[in-house]
Amino acid sequence: MMDERELLRRAKQDKKALEELVKRYAKRLYFATLALVGDENDAWDISQEAFVRVLRNLKRIDENRGFYPYLYRTMRNLVLKRGKTKEGFAELEVSSPEEELERKEKIEEVRRVLSSLPPEAREIIYLRHFEGLPYRKIAEILGIPEGTVMSRLHHARKKLLKLLEENETS
């Protein structure tokens, strides 16, 4: 499997490499968008529009900075521009009916709690804990210093834990 930088470099000249780039990131971008906007149709529209915009400007993307951060930032700007907000995070598939029920209950609880967080806090939690991105990548995507990422994440986690604790006691 080709690394992202090489694939991006080749996609600027080769249609097959471009198709591979889209295949590699289409689902990931869709679910990241869904996590931010909460509506499947909006997520589909926004993620498609983000791809179109990025592919139009493909030659301008710095191969050393990576494709996905640029794609994610484009999607994020579209979400902010449209004023879309998120009610919670998308559900994931589970293997057994019992696990599915338990997971749905937990997801619903987390949705309620996350929906009460400011969008900035929801986004940083999503990028770190659902995308699994390192601080450096999050900083690059959001265009903020790494220290700010750590600070925002710390405050977002504190708010989330406090709300989860309050939710358990009520």
Helices and strands as residue ranges (DSSP letters): H 4-11, H 15-37, H 40-56, G 58-60, H 67-82, H 97-115, H 119-125, I 126-130, H 135-142, H 146-169
